[in-house]
């Protein structure tokens, strides 16, 4: 799935397509929301608790529906800043689902990892594809950090209480301001995850080979996943994000608090193109 820089970039792109201009007025809250499902980085909670989407079988729209099933009160945000944050949160869920359905499963998942020689190689090239997107948006993301730095923290949203919100905001700003998000060395981190830090694991050799000759590694990636297909993903995801956010903002119950329910029908579904 996309990394944090690309999530911020996609949310920013979608804001320009919205008929509702609330996210542009509350840009910091909106962009912080676009990072929020990955709060598990600091909370260590299971992914399903913040993404509401099963990687193996989930479809487009499941995450949005799952969020509002778990936290129906978010249909009635208490402020413009909270509404913008929820809108950003939705962009993250939709961007992840769009990647899984239109990129990961066709190019990197079963039964296709043989295109890269092995399942381990496919996992590493999936991360390399994500990093190409991060590197392309680095300057824009850095330019958006001052807006995120002004974000109000005086509300909770779904799985983020006010304390976690404060900690996450600080972590995200520090992370995105550094060099790590845009470094090819993140492939080494992925290799360590796959191999459980076993230096003899095949993933380590695959990462070594890519990092020793990045242009050749990128040529191998684009032989399977053309650059035009990554551009199509960005366009497809941006369109899906804008549709879901506009639907949420048009349907929210302004100033009408609702009590959490055990189950509630929810979530607008977006369509892969």
QUIBEL-V628813 format. One record per backbone hydrogen bond with DSSP energy under -0.5 kcal/mol. CO is the residue of the C=O (numbers start at 0). NH is the residue of the N-H. E is the energy in kcal/mol with one decimal. If there is no record, write none. Layout:
CO:NH:E
CO:NH:E
This chain:
2:6:-2.0
3:7:-2.3
4:8:-2.3
5:9:-3.0
6:10:-2.2
7:11:-2.3
8:12:-2.5
9:13:-2.6
10:14:-2.0
11:15:-1.0
12:15:-0.7
13:16:-1.8
13:17:-0.7
14:17:-0.9
18:20:-0.5
20:24:-1.7
21:25:-2.4
23:26:-0.7
25:29:-2.3
26:30:-2.8
27:31:-2.4
28:32:-2.3
29:33:-1.4
30:34:-0.6
31:34:-1.3
31:35:-0.9
32:35:-0.5
32:36:-0.5
34:37:-1.7
35:38:-2.4
36:39:-0.7
37:40:-2.2
38:41:-1.9
38:42:-2.0
39:43:-2.4
45:48:-1.3
46:49:-1.8
46:50:-2.2
47:51:-1.4
52:54:-0.6
53:57:-3.0
58:61:-2.0
60:64:-2.3
61:65:-2.7
62:66:-2.4
63:67:-1.9
64:68:-1.6
65:69:-2.4
66:70:-2.5
70:73:-2.0
71:74:-1.9
72:75:-2.0
74:252:-3.0
76:254:-1.0
78:82:-2.3
79:83:-2.4
80:84:-2.2
81:85:-2.6
82:86:-2.3
83:87:-2.4
84:88:-2.5
85:89:-2.4
86:90:-1.5
87:91:-1.5
88:92:-1.8
89:93:-2.5
90:94:-2.5
91:95:-2.4
92:96:-2.3
93:97:-2.6
94:98:-2.1
95:99:-2.6
96:100:-2.7
97:101:-2.5
98:102:-2.4
98:103:-2.9
99:104:-2.5
102:106:-2.1
102:107:-0.6
103:107:-2.5
103:108:-2.6
108:111:-2.8
111:114:-2.3
112:115:-2.0
112:117:-0.8
113:116:-1.0
117:121:-2.1
118:122:-2.1
119:123:-1.9
120:124:-2.7
121:125:-2.0
122:126:-1.6
123:127:-2.1
124:128:-2.4
125:129:-1.8
126:130:-2.4
127:131:-1.8
128:132:-1.2
129:133:-2.0
130:134:-2.7
131:135:-1.4
132:136:-1.2
134:137:-0.7
136:140:-2.6
137:141:-2.4
138:142:-1.8
139:143:-1.1
140:143:-0.8
140:144:-0.7
141:144:-0.9
143:146:-0.5
143:147:-1.6
144:148:-2.1
145:149:-0.8
146:149:-0.8
147:150:-1.4
156:159:-2.9
158:160:-0.6
159:156:-2.5
160:164:-2.8
161:165:-1.9
162:166:-2.2
163:167:-3.1
164:168:-2.4
165:169:-1.9
166:170:-2.2
167:171:-3.1
168:172:-2.3
169:173:-2.0
170:174:-2.6
171:175:-3.0
172:176:-1.2
173:177:-0.6
174:177:-1.2
174:180:-0.5
178:181:-1.4
179:182:-1.5
182:185:-1.8
183:186:-2.2
184:187:-1.1
184:188:-1.2
185:189:-2.1
186:190:-2.5
187:191:-2.3
188:192:-2.0
189:193:-2.6
190:194:-2.5
191:195:-1.1
191:196:-1.6
194:197:-0.9
196:198:-0.8
197:200:-1.8
200:203:-1.6
200:204:-0.8
201:205:-2.0
202:206:-2.3
203:207:-2.4
204:208:-2.4
205:209:-2.1
206:210:-2.8
207:211:-1.8
208:212:-0.8
209:212:-0.9
212:216:-2.2
213:217:-2.8
214:218:-1.9
215:219:-2.1
216:220:-2.0
217:221:-2.9
218:222:-1.3
219:223:-0.7
220:223:-1.2
220:224:-3.1
223:225:-0.6
225:228:-1.2
225:229:-1.3
226:230:-2.1
227:231:-2.0
228:232:-2.0
229:233:-2.0
230:234:-2.2
231:235:-3.1
232:236:-3.3
233:237:-2.3
234:238:-2.1
235:239:-2.2
236:240:-3.0
237:241:-2.5
238:242:-2.0
239:243:-2.2
240:244:-2.7
241:245:-2.4
242:246:-2.0
243:247:-2.3
244:248:-2.8
245:249:-2.0
246:250:-1.3
247:251:-1.3
251:253:-1.0
252:255:-1.4
254:256:-0.6
